[in-house]
Amino acid sequence: MFNALRHSLSGSAPAGRETPVLPAPGDHPVLGTPLDGPWPEGSRVIYLAAGCFWGVERILWRQDGVVSTSVGYMGGQTPNPTYQEVCTGATGHAETVRVVYDPAVCGEGGETLLKTFWENHDSTHLNRHGNDVGTQYRSAVWTTTPAQREAASRIREAFQGELTRLGLGTCVTTIEDAADAPAQFGGPYYLAEDYHQAYLHKNPSGYCNHGPNGVTCPVGITDLPAQTDILAPGDAPA
């Protein structure tokens, strides 16, 4: 079912460039850790796409065990794309959050992060989240370890069970190995421009359409925070 929903890359994608659009990544303005490493030994990395990356990143950087987050573009074929190019839909990229986490806190497979991911966006609409429409807003997970792949597949199936029980449709989130993404000019994930990094920290009243979707994601882990606990006061979707 999910293979049929894989994004088809355009044959007329922009040529891109060899120079990154964020040539000198600094530290995360909230977490104080490097956007582009190095990170503590034993850290794990997972990539999550769930619509506009501004709101997704803020939810994720607030999770216990998160070492660093950044926003960028993943899953396309244009090397080092600009935001304007990605917004055309022609590059094939999704707006994506790279999450670096401590597996001792978040689970080896990032289970607590995956729970938060599925509980805080609408994964039942293909290439759309709220009013944001286009392939760049698709729901996707890119994994970097076998444990992540197993956890993502298992949790997606459990979440689908809840959606079915509630009559809310089909989860269209794709799950792929990060190594399978196009790897031209340095890798599948390209950091976005500086003004996008921690955007809602720099612009607290900025656009955000993410928050609890009303469906609890069962992951087989106890003592996880309730959906409402992941949002600080004033963080409700605009």
SVG drawing of the C-alpha trace seen along z (x, -y; Angstrom):
<svg xmlns="http://www.w3.org/2000/svg" viewBox="-15 -37 47 41">
<polyline fill="none" stroke="black" stroke-width="0.4" points="0.0,0.0 2.7,-2.5 4.9,-1.8 2.1,-3.1 2.3,-6.4 6.0,-7.0 6.8,-10.3 7.8,-10.4 10.7,-12.7 10.3,-15.2 12.4,-14.8 12.7,-18.6 14.1,-19.4 16.3,-22.5 20.0,-21.9 20.9,-23.2 24.4,-24.1 27.5,-22.7 27.6,-25.4 25.3,-24.9 22.6,-27.5 23.8,-27.5 27.6,-27.3 28.6,-27.9 26.1,-26.3 26.4,-27.5 24.8,-26.3 21.1,-25.8 19.8,-29.1 17.7,-27.2 19.7,-24.0 23.2,-25.5 24.4,-22.4 25.8,-22.3 23.4,-22.3 25.7,-20.1 27.7,-18.2 29.8,-16.9 27.4,-15.6 28.0,-13.4 29.1,-9.9 26.2,-7.5 23.7,-10.0 21.3,-8.8 19.9,-10.7 16.4,-10.5 14.7,-12.6 11.0,-13.6 8.8,-15.4 5.3,-16.5 4.4,-19.7 5.9,-23.1 9.1,-22.5 8.9,-25.5 6.2,-24.1 7.6,-20.5 11.0,-21.6 9.7,-23.6 7.7,-20.6 10.7,-18.3 13.4,-20.5 11.3,-20.5 11.3,-16.8 13.4,-15.2 16.5,-13.6 16.8,-15.7 20.4,-16.8 19.9,-19.0 17.5,-19.8 17.8,-21.5 15.5,-22.0 16.4,-21.2 15.3,-19.6 15.3,-15.8 14.2,-13.2 14.6,-15.1 17.1,-15.3 18.3,-18.9 21.6,-19.4 21.6,-22.2 18.2,-23.5 16.9,-26.9 13.6,-27.4 12.1,-29.0 13.1,-26.0 11.6,-23.5 8.4,-25.5 7.9,-24.9 7.6,-21.2 10.0,-20.5 13.0,-19.5 11.2,-16.6 12.3,-17.5 10.2,-17.5 10.6,-20.1 12.3,-18.0 13.6,-18.2 16.8,-16.4 16.6,-15.2 19.7,-14.2 18.7,-12.3 19.9,-10.3 18.7,-6.8 18.8,-6.2 16.0,-8.8 14.1,-8.6 14.4,-4.9 17.0,-3.2 14.5,-3.5 13.4,-7.1 10.1,-5.7 9.1,-8.8 9.9,-11.1 7.9,-8.9 5.0,-9.0 5.2,-12.8 5.6,-13.0 2.4,-11.0 0.3,-12.7 1.1,-16.2 0.3,-16.3 -2.3,-15.0 -0.8,-12.0 -3.9,-11.1 -3.6,-13.6 -1.1,-12.9 1.1,-15.9 -0.7,-18.2 -0.8,-19.5 -3.6,-21.9 -3.6,-24.7 0.0,-23.8 -0.3,-21.8 2.4,-20.2 4.8,-17.4 7.2,-19.4 4.7,-19.0 4.3,-15.3 4.6,-13.0 7.7,-11.0 10.3,-9.3 13.9,-8.6 15.7,-6.2 19.4,-5.7 19.4,-2.5 17.6,0.9 16.1,0.1 14.6,-3.1 13.2,-1.3 11.6,1.4 10.1,-1.2 8.8,-3.4 7.1,-0.5 5.6,0.9 4.4,-2.5 2.9,-3.4 0.9,-0.2 -0.3,-0.8 -1.3,-4.4 -3.2,-3.1 -5.1,-0.8 -6.2,-3.9 -7.1,-5.8 -9.2,-2.8 -10.9,-2.4 -11.9,-6.1 -12.9,-6.1 -10.2,-8.7 -8.7,-7.3 -5.4,-6.0 -1.9,-7.0 0.1,-7.9 3.5,-8.4 6.3,-6.9 9.2,-5.2 12.6,-4.9 16.2,-4.4 18.1,-7.7 20.9,-6.0 18.4,-5.3 17.7,-9.0 19.5,-10.7 23.1,-11.4 24.4,-14.0 26.8,-16.7 27.2,-15.5 24.1,-13.6 20.4,-13.4 19.7,-16.1 20.5,-19.7 20.3,-22.3 17.8,-25.1 18.7,-28.8 19.6,-30.3 16.4,-32.2 14.5,-28.9 16.6,-27.4 14.6,-27.6 12.2,-30.0 9.6,-30.0 12.2,-30.9 13.3,-33.9 9.7,-34.7 7.5,-33.5 4.3,-34.7 5.2,-33.2 3.1,-30.8 2.5,-27.4 -0.3,-24.9 0.9,-22.0 -0.3,-20.6 -2.1,-17.6 -4.4,-15.9 -6.6,-14.2 -5.3,-10.6 -3.1,-8.9 -0.3,-6.9 0.1,-3.6 3.8,-2.6 4.0,-0.1 5.9,-2.4 4.5,-3.6 4.9,-6.9 5.1,-9.0 3.8,-12.6 0.2,-13.4 -0.2,-15.2 -1.0,-18.5 2.2,-18.3 4.4,-18.8 3.1,-22.3 4.1,-25.3 1.6,-28.1 0.9,-30.0 2.0,-27.3 -1.4,-26.2 -1.6,-26.1 -2.4,-29.5"/>
</svg>
